[in-house]
Amino acid sequence: MTDSRGKYLVFFFYPLDFTFVCPTEIIAFSDRIEEFRAINTEVVGCSVDSVFTHLAWINTPRKEGGLGRLKYPLLSDLNHQIAKDYGVLLENEGHTLRGLFIIDDKGTLRQITMNDLPVGRSVDETLRLVQAFQYTDKHGEVCPAGWKPGKETIIPDPTEKKNYFAKQTEGEDEEEKK
């Protein structure tokens, strides 16, 4: 993962190749990889399957549950060491949870998401989180819940924050009087 130095990294684990929810996530990230690269972010997937299983899955057409051509790498963690190191291994089952890690351009872990097996992750939310972390890094302001690029941020100061909250509550006093 040293190739991602100086860039943000979205590193995610998925349980197993040739399953059900996994291809939907992997394909969704691949189809939107250019949006991540446009903001200096790489994406890497990882499972406990072998390189050969990954290759077979990539060579299986999407209409048959395969991945087709991917635009980012899938790592093989056949000995489960990476999954153990990241705390996502379900040892009794021999595979991982849906762990997702956002690591910044300095190598600092910024976000962890852990999904149970039956529910896939949101590419939109992952992209939004990377954009929010990058915004805060650059501008020193903080991003409120649901923030998206171009929306209001908060200056992290006890006095200055009031400007944000005043804008959010404009008109509420009149409504309360009615």
VENJO-V862334 format. One line per field, one symbol per residue. ss: DSSP state (a for helix, b for strand, c for the rest). psi: psi as a letter, one per 40 degrees, with the letter a starting at -180 (. if undefined). burial: # if it has 24 or more other ideal C-beta (glycine too) atoms within 12 Angstrom, else .. A space follows every 10 residues. Layout:
BEGIN
ss = ???
psi = ???
burial = ???
END
This chain:
BEGIN
ss = caaacccbbb bbbccccccc caaaaaaaaa acaaaaaccc bbbbbbbccc aaaaaaaacc caaacccccc cccbbbcccc aaaaaaccbb ccccbbcbbb bbbcccccbb bbbbbccccc ccaaaaaaaa aaaaaaaaac cbcccccccc cccbcccccc aaaaaaaacc caaaaaac
psi = eeeeheiihh hiiidiifad dddddddddd deddddddff hihhihieii ddddddddeh ideeeadahi eiihihfdee dddddefehg dddeaiighh hhhaeeehhd ihhhiidehi ihdddddddd ddddddddee iihiheiihe iiihhghddd ddddddddeh edddddd.
burial = ...#..#### #########. .##.###### .##.##..#. #########. ..##..##.. .....##..# #######..# .##..#.##. ....###### ####.....# #.#.#.#..# #.#..##### #####..... ..#...#... ..##...... .......... ........
END
